[in-house]
């Protein structure tokens, strides 16, 4: 289905079908959250969109303190790597994170008080403040500890030590582009944190993690490996994966097997069947009615969801 073209951007009546690890995590967590994130918020920035679309789009752009932390750390790491900074100090990273997180908090408080976020969602807005709350003392203490851990462990990690060597070549550093490969005719997004060629000619894919380990971590690297094979025309045998768990001061390294790549292809194909089950038109990615996307029945999870403004009625029921 076509759309209206504005410059390099096409306004589509329905979103383009795609696959990503993050999308499947949302589906597993809550069908209604999945609906608002990928369908209900679509085109919410347009003047003639419905009130619900506009609200969903604004809520979609909310963040939380942990996501803000990860985003800002990724930004400072990317900037330093691109500038080939060979003398990054932990103290400088700590100060950068402290200042920028504080600015994000202050901006959120001001927008909550002024109501500007509901006029137009520009800049940053923490979900914790949007809903009239604040950061708990324990959260603040945990964030401070994580700032120190991640900053100190970054300058000591294997990846940074290799990247400042003369015989390594940086290829990508959190480029901010929505790079993708196509599987089964669908875009599969591959947003690599860091990619470089080491002294042995291996292509090293690095994922920076600021939290705990996840069952999805290796799967994400396998998707990236497929992207590297296609984008750089290199065999799987020349590709390595690495996850730097900066808060934990740990890392995991992987040499991939072709059977694992086959497994990812099969997983994506199966996941596309799940995605298609929510559609009335698979080709044009037209979703079924909102009510088909069942609400989560975990009240604790609902209370933490950015879309609770749309899901909760006036009596606080869902």
Beta strands, then each sheet from edge to edge (+ up, - down):
strand 1: 3-6
strand 2: 9-12
strand 3: 18-19
strand 4: 169-173
strand 5: 180-183
strand 6: 186-189
strand 7: 194-197
strand 8: 203-209
strand 9: 239-245
strand 10: 250-255
strand 11: 279-281
strand 12: 286-287
sheet 1: 1+ 2-
sheet 2: 3+ 6+ 5-
sheet 3: 4+ 7- 8+ 9+ 10-
sheet 4: 11+ 12-
end
